[in-house]
């Protein structure tokens, strides 16, 4: 099955995409139809109206659903088990105590955000957020107030690192298409990511927390278990467990970056094995096994097995709704809506950095995936970049960041990350649009404005 079955007029495809979004808004918010049902219903009719052949409609739906589950289900399941063990053992409490001791109670959201920025350097958004959730819940449980005050700064930190900073796949792939220097992009990405996070995530997260009260979620922080920690683990033990997946994932992302730069031979057997160990599901599996080994001495495997089972029950809804969001995004990709919209802006004559942001934004809104929007836009504008005279190495990095900014904004129903955040924090869809979607739009727009200004200065 090819990605684009047929491509009617761009205006027709734009109308289909707009109507499908309106239909989702009405079904979920106005009619109160469950998000899982609404997404499947709208995905089906969007596929039919957009012109996907009848024999390909169901395979397209299943492909989008299954592809998302393949990338999300293992991460959420393994991460939920790790989170439960850290919670019940007192590990989350230990780390929260240390953070608060260093930063103070009033700056605990800042502490969580800074920690997430560090963890987010090699670890992907969804995996990082899942691993940090028990610490976020522990801090929120201690100090009270809206969960958003603590969760949005951390989630935003993982989002900016994933979008703007190598060795994450989006910026690395875009750099490859445009010929940008990876080392220079790393420096520029970090310089842009930190102020972008502070303005668009930390400050907005604190503001949102005072405006919207979200009670502590029971997805990972459960009160069902009355088990009290036999003895609190050492801080070094907790940090080692949290850093372990980060180090393992860096084996994959770091070695991939070195291979792309031609520094090492990617076909080497040792390199391939290390990269396999660094794949996110394997890294989380290894971390979970280490958790079981460490805590089995105090709690026994029978109790740990019970805790792992308990951790899986609440996340079924998270996984299914996230998969349905991937189904909707897959339909929009397969129908050709994203490519048709991007094509409208390719030859408009606007500055290349502005065109990069606009095209990435269209792709992001049309099909949901930030990584797909980022890499596809880079491929689309690479001829434009190649034909533009006078672009420096810095300019190429600025264009990559502009693309990443466009690929970050306006996260909504077709983005699996939207549903992951919504269900982990147990927010309704309207509140998620007013918080998470606005934050993502702020992050992408601020990053774009920063590099746009820098492109005129340098």
DOLUM-296123 format. One record per residue: z, x, y of N, C-alpha, C in turn. Coordinates in steps of 0.001 Angstrom, whole numbers, plus 500000, padded with zeros to 6 digits. Atoms other than C-alpha are relative to their C-alpha. Layout:
<rs>
ZXYZXYZXY/...
</rs>
This chain:
<rs>
500000500845498807500000500000500000500000500875501235/500095499200498803498990501471503335500938499452501053/499055500409498966501215501388506399499415498905500874/500616500997499129498701499342508418498965499225499204/500923500830500769497029496486506583498846499561500877/501041500352499063495135495202509602500609500014501403/499496499932498640495422495442513373499231499043500884/500594500930499041494549492324515389500175500537501417/499929499540498617494442492510519181501433500355500378/498648499612499575497398494274520839500764498844500625/499314501129499365498161491137522860500570499047498952/499524500884501072498421489045519689501210500613499300/498893499338500678500675491612518005501253500027500875/498868500018499080502853491865521100500648498620500018/499486501370499997503198488073521107500786499717498726/499303500208501277504171488045517423501358500689500020/498738499259499947506819490722517971501001499303500910/499106500667499047508257488928521014500539498695499428/499570501274500564508357485560519246500989500198498855/499084499752501120510055487054516196501389500366500514/498699499639499422512805488553518368500691498765500574/499443501241499453513288485240520187500516499106498871/499578500823501138513456483443516837501316500500499413/498747499445500516516166485819515627501172499676500920/498942500312499041518170485326518809500453498544499870/499671501421500106517983481543518471500718499683498692/499409500297501303518788481473514757501421500541499882/498708499343500209521695483934514854501036499548501024/499028500262498941523314483204518211500142498512500298/499953501418499612522371479604518995500272499089498806/499878500894501160522013477999515567501067500451499006/498934499462500851524688480189513915499584500135498540/500461499710501360522528480909510866500394501438499676/499526498664500380523903483924508985498897501032500213/500967498957499663522226487179510017499131500397498806/500758499610501193521192488017506438498866499008499728/501014501037500221519361484707506031498950500029501111/500918500014498859517847484855509530499000501147499924/500878498832500060516449488339509038498934499851498918/500978500198501074514802487477505720498969498951500414/500880501098499576513367484222507123498990500480501040/500893499542498926511945485819510281499080501115499501/500846498937500559510662488862508372498814499412499241/501063500626500788508700486618506018498929499390500901/500976500672499152507062484523508725499291500970500953/500668498980499177506362487573510913498903500682499204/501004499360500854504549489194507998498782499100499834/501111500942500195502452486065507434499180499856501273/500702500237498734501607485462511103499272501257500470/500616498745499548500840489140511768498761500372499195/501236499771500742498103489022509150500114500879498782/499855499235501240499572490957506237499502499126498843/500542500804501097497628489766503134501108499399499140/498963500740500726499545487216501061500543500773498803/499541499268501176499649489468497997500863501207500369/499217498846499565501266492218500094501269499618500744/498847500422499203503885490114501902501313500358499304/498743499743500704506610490275499259500216501494499747/499783498550500124506017493987498424500400500667501310/499622499437498706506245494736502153501461499717500314/498598500349499778509534492855502423500915500842499129/499144499259500928510959494567499352500018501492500325/500072498582499660509755497990500467500915500328501177/499128499769498850511494497711503836501466499857499655/498616500235500416514658496329502255500501501138499111/499583498963500947514761498830499415500059501373500622/499989498691499354513891501808501582501242500207500837/498786499895499192516774501078503914501231500122499118/498861499911500907519199500492501062500104501389499377/499985498677500621518161503798499508500669501024500899/499434499018499083519223505649502641501400499630500480/498736500453499421522241503539503604501065499729498940/499003500474500965523923502158500468500864501132499450/499227498881500533524928505511498983500939500576501056/499177499410498942526180506820502320501197499116500319/498913500915499655528213503723503133501010499912498852/499102500108501149529622503445499596500868501234499821/499235498756500150530628507099499283500919500213501193/499182499830498807531855507191502865501196499066500023/498889500949500048533977504070502353501090500488499049/499007499463500939535666505687499344500774501153500623/499336498873499326536381508882501288500953499475501073/499170500568498952537684506814504186501261499349499459/498840500657500599539980504770501946501028501027499526/499076498976500491541460507886500335500699500706501157/499379499361498837542044509501503739501010499069500671/499099500973499377543632506313505037501303499873499219/498818500271500811545998505644502138500858501248499811/499251498757500197546976509298501675500725500458501255/499411499573498737547947509565505332499189501058500710/500827498970499380545145512011506108499510499602501383/500458500471498691543784509867508938501142500045501009/498835499961499120547291509617510374500292501422500462/499750498599499659547717513389510271499019500488501063/500991499555499031544455514024512103500192499296501338/499753500734498760545209511290514634501180500601500759/498834499385499359548621512853515318499616501302500695/500403498705499436546999516239515908499138499799501247/500866500271498856544333514842518236500813499525501205/499200500543498912546867512906520260500920501072500571/499149498923499524549144515931520443499263500953500928/500793499076499183546330518025521926499498499344501276/500637500660498860544710515477524238500919499018500732/499161501021499405547475512963524871499481498607499673/500358501365500396547500509230524190498897499420500871/500970500601499089545504508286527292498597500555499799/501309499374500185542693510682526380499554499974498544/500380500058501413542489509737522713498531499619499791/501437500248500158538982508179523138499159501237500273/500707498752499712537857511463524701500120500969498828/499795499122501154539375513360521778499098499609498839/500859500474501086537522511195519260498541500316500289/501387499711499641534260511634521165499656501464499875/500255498551500084534550515411521426499936500433498534/500021499687501437535387515630517719498684499564499367/501253500515500550532336513509516914498804500818500470/501068499120499528530110515705519087499911501248499127/499977498789500837531206518718517046499502499688498593/500435500388501336530807516940513708498528499593499992/501366500512499943527492515481514888498941501062500109/501015498944499892525812518859515233499106500065498764/500882499993501167524612518986511618499933498667499256/499908501181500850525642515581510221499277498820500646/500789501111499478523460512481510589500894498880500516/499247501051499309524504509423512597500814499144499046/499308500959500856525343507008509796501087500667499165/499006499298500813527131509548507593501192500425500859/498913499568499124529140510926510528500891498862500423/499222501158499561530196507496511717500897499488498881/499212500466501139531356506485508246501194500927499759/498921499051500251533406509680507828501073499909501085/499044500053498889535026509272511270500735498667500099/499433501328499840535830505568510888501505499922499699/498552500114500244539265505964509239500848500648501090/499264499367498907540343508337512026499972499106501233/500123500923498872539022505923514672500952498824499830/499132501146500259540876503013513046501472500381500101/498609499565499959544070505029512713500485500142501439/499637499846498589544089505920516423500080498627500677/500007501332499401543186502345517416501209499187499545/498848500730500525545928500947515177501289500447500674/498780499471499396548504503193516809500164499569501446/499887500220498555547703502598520463499570498606500443/500377501363499667546249499090520354498848499939500983/501144500201499125543705497640522719498744499740499185/501257500285500667540079496943521924499525501188499180/500543498952500863538534498912519060498854500744500677/501155499376499339535525499599521320500381501230500801/499563498856499202537549502006523478499946501283499176/499945498835500879537813504335520492498698500205499223/501166499907500883534682503526518470498725500389500739/501260499728499307531896503621521098499850501462500433/500173498582499688532613507168522370499642500845498778/500310499247501216532521508423518776498587499681499508/501336500392500455529422506422517787498925500569500925/500964499452499047527632507495520965499823501492499845/500098498554500208528433511131520248499065500326498835/500896499786501137526774510952516838498564499616500360/501341500457499633523824509070518371499259501045500834/500695499034499143523061511668521066499686501281499241/500260498781500762523401514594518695498844499783499023/501067500307500965521146512892516143498636499919500684/501279500217499328518473512104518735499479501238500723/500435498974499057518402515163521004500126501440499511/499644498620500334519643518215519127499508500385498608/500266499449501327518059520222516290501341500466499409/501039500108501018518506520579513362499762498589499470/500285501356500462518249516772513141498487499788499879/501422500055500362514888515649511723499081499534501123/500857500515498940513558513730514746499553501063500986/500403498957499057513657516505517365499290501178499346/500680498899500694512633519110514784498534499643499740/501375500438500269509550517088513784499192499923501294/500701500102498717508643516362517423499673501373500545/500254498633499546508993520038518280498824500612499242/501115499493500788506612520857515445498664499449500469/501234500613499517503984518395516717499564500573501349/500334499595498635504175519605520319500032501510500201/499956498546499868504719523304519646501163500496500832/498822499584499232508156523430521324500824500994499193/499159498995500635510462526352520581501320499371499560/498807500647500541513318525207518315501274500540500654/498811499404499397515870527653519726500219499519501425/499906500476498623515114526668523325500323498503500028/499724501444500075515112522971522348501461499750499650/498584500125500334518569523428520825500868500135501246/499226499792498778519908524765524128499803498849500979/500286501102499072518173522106526241500617498702499488/499447501216500583519211519352523835501506499902500187/498550500003499806522879520365524018500366499774501463/499715500156498574522801520640527813499756498571500476/500279501389499644521320517141528041500953499046499281/499209500915500821523380515566525244501411499806500531/498591500100499598526841516342526643500197499099501224/499826500930498875526504514744530121499494498594499699/500498501317500393524451511924528610501066499228499238/498926500649500759527253511188526153501149499592500913/498852500295499150529958511364528825499739498779500891/500324501096499089528183509000531225499676498705499253/500516501195500659526519506626528782500812499492498840/499242500409501176528977506549525901501495499972500275/498560499956499777532466507679526883500430499037501112/499611500866498887532689505987530285499654498543499712/500380501377500329530788502931529080500884499431498895/499130500457501073532935502746525936501352499546500519/498719500385499407536130502677527981499843498698500783/500269501233499236534601500043530279499842498797499064/500232501102500943533439497908527335501288499573499313/498744500313500659536839498147525694500905499128500845/499205500841499116538468496601528733499358498630500215/500707501263499791535805493880528964499945499152498735/500121500727501270535474492953525272501130500445499075/498921499647500922538518492816523021499521499796498562/500377500034501420537542493678519441501209500454499198/498829499669500810540423493583516982499643501026498935/500208498965501005540873496279514367499300499425498783/500797500458501133538265495888511622500738500249498692/499413499821501334539330495453508003499026500597498996/500999499461500935536182497029506562500523501237499277/499463498787500611537760500431506003501513500069500134/498553499973499766541240499844507385500593498728499403/499529501191500705542698497428504866501522499989499907/498554500142500158546223496094504758500346499438498618/499753500599501308545804494807501219500853500914499125/499249499074500839547215497934499676501337500323500651/498669499720499484550968498360500104500433501428499701/499670498633500354550822501950498930500287500823501241/499632499114498903552617504287501320499770501447499565/500220498597500372551800507993501452501245500609499355/498877499330500661553988509910498998500459501171500866/499713498962499013553789512888501325498714500223500792/501181499821499157551473513500504243499318501317499671/500716498747500256548742516070503542500065500910501227/500017499059498885548540519189505676498773499774500870/501119500151499073546318519150508725498796500817499534/501095499136500461544279522044507305499249499360498835/500648500674501132543608520016504139499085498886500480/500801501100499470542379516999506091498755500529500710/501142499433499279540176519116508349498985500600499033/500919499415500987538715520914505333499158498917499342/500745501107500613537763517578503763498950499471500969/500942500521499013536112516411507000498878500988500305/501009498987499676534325519692507639499075500264498822/500804499695501190533084520026504048498626499333500023/501352500573499967530240517455504335499156500558501139/500735499415498889529307518932507705499392501343499600/500502498691500436528979522412506201498908499845498945/500995500205501053527099521123503166498681499486500579/501221500541499389524654519099505268499291501065500816/500611498913499239524098522161507417499167500910499093/500829499246500938522789523888504281498569499473499994/501329500609499993519905521428504368499343500110501369/500616500031498671519308520993508099499797501398500568/500124498641499482519959524623508988498900500781499310/501037499286500732517787526056506231498618499425500284/501271500619499633515052523555507105499503500524501342/500370499462498693515105524765510708499517501439499884/500395498599500193514929528412509608498646500097499292/501294500023500689512034527565507285498885499630500964/501013500425499027510140525738510047499687501107500999/500201498908499052510644528746512313499386501230499342/500597498882500712509243531053509611500943501148499752/499027498932500164512471533055509371500300500253498529/499752499864501430513056532371505665498901499311499220/500994500591500893510913531392502697500576498728499388/499487501277500483511450527702501985499742499745498533/500316500211501409509959527987498498500924500771499066/499056499229500803512711530334497328500914499067499213/499203500870500880514700528875494396501394499767500556/498650500138499461518079529557495987499996499083501219/500097500857498809516967527934499243499859498543499596/500203501377500442515803524822497406501281499397499431/498751500486500580519086524521495484501026499716501090/499050500200498907521184524956498625499635498787500838/500434501170499235519089522376500462500284498710499224/499685501170500812519550519955497560501482499652500124/498572500235499860523335520375497804500342499461501393/499755500439498636523055519690501535499433498635500328/500465501362499749521310516344501178501213499091500167/498809500753499605523654513780502696500691499285498837/499286500656501111524360511690499539500724500996499095/499368498992500864525070514838497488501195500615500706/498890499422499234527231516289500266501206499072499998/498889500955500018529308513104500421500582499845498598/499499500074501379529536512961496611500917501186499704/499164498814500203530875516525496505501321499846500747/498787500200499203533337515663499280500927498994499337/499184501002500690534520512577497388500680500605498775/499405499355501177535066514628494228501138500935500399/498926499140499500537111517129496241501211499160500396/498905500916499644539167514227497663500765499549498763/499356500468501233539849512905494175500842501107499379/499258498873500570540917516351492998501269500286500800/498867499665499139543193516985495993501108498954499890/498992501053499954544933513590495973500455499532498618/499606500423501353545086513122492176501366500566499612/498713499385500351548111515418492035501166499100500403/498924500854499507550190512931494032499886498557499528/500180501434500247548667509559493146499493499679498592/500544500259501322547007509943489751498624499345500074/501376500486499980543419509081488869499911498492499866/500051501451500167544223505504487864500134499299501349/499804500612498687545498504648491346498816500304500910/501145499638499166542625506520493022498767499181499617/501107500843500450540125504601490895500136498591500577/499754501327499426541721501343492066499682499982501491/500273499918498562541505502461495698498493500065500273/501457499902499827537819503370495317499350498632499800/500540501344500231537097499924493872500314499081501168/499585500827498865539041498275496697499152500284501229/500759499621498802537007500186499278498590499421500002/501394500448500085533659498855498010499819498520500322/500152501450499823534333495111498197499645499596501433/500289500487498638534369494744502024498647500446500557/501213499453499393531181496771502587498715499401499439/501216500607500560528785494634500522499179499318501089/500704500658498907527953492559503584499334500989500932/500575498959499141527387495706505641498684500492499421/501181499431500647524895497063503122498848499004499980/501067500994500122522962493806502594499370499672501352/500549500333498686522598492978506289499237501189500575/500726498802499557521611496567507092498647500080499304/501269500008500725518964496342504365499042498953500527/500855501046499436517671493076505825499432500420501348/500524499446498751517373494775509212498873500982499746/501083499090500381515306497465507522498766499257499535/501122500839500420513136494737505994499202499533501215/500657500463498771512372493327509449499240501141500675/500682498852499425511577496782510813498785500429499198/501121499634500854509347497494507818498805499088500181/501088500957499749507322494326508443499285500346501300/500604499668498713506761495311512073499183501287499914/500766498753500173505641498796511031498703499737499237/501157500219500860503300497604508297498931499158500679/500957500873499312501687494946510500499179500735501045/500725499234498991500574497639512960500435499704501420/499550500363498655502540496220515893500365501241500811/499574498812499272504082499552516833498835500858500453/501148499158499645500839501532516740499120499337501050/500840500695499032498942498855518649500604500053501400/499339499947498701501522498793521428499931501410500590/500054498629499507501621502570521678498612500356500511/501366499704499581497847502697521925499665499499501389/500256500531498661497958500619525115500354501005501091/499489499102498973499764503423526915499483501428499873/500411498624500253498021506480525524499089500542501096/500988499531499021495233506674528122500185499349501368/499746500666498717496901505195531197499925500952501188/500043499049498898496815508396533242501358500315500594/498673499696499473500582508443533838500422501403499570/499526498669500391502430511818533727500416500036498539/499805499925501440502792513042530183501448499737499612/498592500204500345506608513030530256500378498524500118/499751501436499856506639509419531478499324499226498876/500720500646501099504001508375528943500751500175498682/499245499740501227506091510003526205501170499037499866/498841500908500019509141507936527148499569498554499772/500455501387500094507205504661527509499482499694498601/500550500230501339505330505012524207501115499966498961/498883499982500947508515505946522321500843498735500113/499248501233499795510288502954523875499303498823499315/500758501085500638507509500605522724500130500051498482/499880499859501448507644501992519201501409499668499532/498611500285500349511433501790519154500253498490499978/499794501441499925511459498145520257499220499281498902/500873500692500946508612497242517914500455500118498557/499715499840501423509850498709514656501415500473499668/498580499797500246513486499763515062500448501416499725/499541498678500390513701503248513560499806501013501121/500088498983498953514506505936516133499203501211499522/500703498829500527513225508722513873498506499733499894/501425500352500089509929506902513227499381499972501391/500512500058498632509497506216516951499821501396500575/500041498640499458510230509841517792498834500798499416/501046499191500636507915511451515260498605499426500247/501309500624499773505095508918515717499520500250501428/500379499746498608505138509300519499499558501444500193/500373498592499882505044513074519211498599500238499452/501342499849500570501998512823516965498938499372500903/500964500696499148500285510334519318499672500776501265/500243499344498703500733512381522491499701501482499873/500267498562500144500187515836520992498642500405500561/501254499614499346496489515827522040500108499993501525/499801500066498558497540514770525554500751501237500500/499223498813499628500085517601525679499133501250499911/500852498820500179497573520125524343498966500135501115/501036499960498969495039519189527040500563500094501421/499371499914498679497564519283529905500230501458500364/499939498599499576497305522559531817501335500275500691/498839499544499257500363524467532980501345499596499448/498713500378500575503047523152530642500715501240499468/499209498853500445505788525746530118500772499660498730/499166500242501178508085526151527117501101499001500317/498988500967499587510755524260529062499415498595500103/500651501311499874508303521448529820499841499339498641/500153500555501349507619521013526110501329499465499476/498673500475500418511354520722525444500377498727500749/499707501202499221511699518188528267499245498795499445/500795501098500559508914516099526726500604499518498687/499347500387501255510634516169523327501232499140500288/498805500770499652513874514937524948499613498636500563/500467501283499460511942512240526851499600499055498869/500364500811501166510492511016523552501257499513499289/498750500372500661513959511058521997500751498933500788/499366501026499168515281509053524952499373498636499788/500690501266500252512642506380524484500275499462498611/499742500414501378513348506336520746501442499559499788/498591500367500107517040505671521459500296498636500616/499657501198499229516944502736523884499795498717499200/500258501369500452517142499018523104500106499807498486/499724500278501409518562499096519588500316498516499842/499754501431500190518408495509518343499843499628498533/499914500554501346517898493353515251499195500769498947/500818499286500987515228495542513620500485501420499743/499429498667500169517408498675513777501171499907499029/498905500046500976519593499266510732501308500493500606/498792499521499342522032501163512972500724498898500753/499416501154499310522589497964514981500908499220499057/499224500791500960523774496126511876501135500816499413/498927499154500524525792499079510600501192499989500949/498924500011499005527808499249513833500614498609500110/499511501372499879528058495466514098500962499638498880/499179500417501137529492495032510621501203500926499791/498849499111500129531717498126510566501099499630500989/499027500383498985533389496960513778500293498502499967/499843501450500131533152493285512721499794499295501338/500390500659498757531454492276515968498911498981499712/501107500932500131529251489219516314498766500590500684/501257499425499528525601489780517208499904500019501524/500063500063498542525950488687520841500793501142500631/499176498915499471528751491168521484499375501356499710/500665498747500335526844493919519691498856500284500961/501075499833499017523869493336521990500556500421501358/499425499729498679526148493499525042500764501320500049/499263498733500029527879496691523921499149501125499407/500761498942500666526009498800521372498594500139500567/501365499941499491522515497884522611499969500555501420/499937499493498625523474498515526237500333501491499999/499646498581500061525096501836525327498818500851499567/501166499258500458522035503010523405498929500094501102/500967500001498903519820502023526347500439500942501113/499480499055499018522068503935528738499776501448499555/500157498640500518521979507022526517498559500473500115/501404499613499942518194507052526228499491500135501416/500482499978498614517605506295529902500576501165500779/499369498880499290520101508858531214499368501317499577/500627498763500480518640511590529007498597500159500587/501348499942499424515128510715530210500047500373501479/499909499702498567516164510771533875500396501454500238/499594498598499852517854514158533416498806500934499818/501121499095500248514768515806531909498851499744500982/501032500279498989512464514038534383500289500784501272/499609499226498821514401515589537273499822501494499751/500139498583500317514524518960535526498543500441499943/501425499633500076510747518862534984499413500266501382/500451499731498643510290518774538768500636501253500587/499258498856499475512879521516539380499489501311499415/500414498757500674511708524054536805498499500037499743/
</rs>
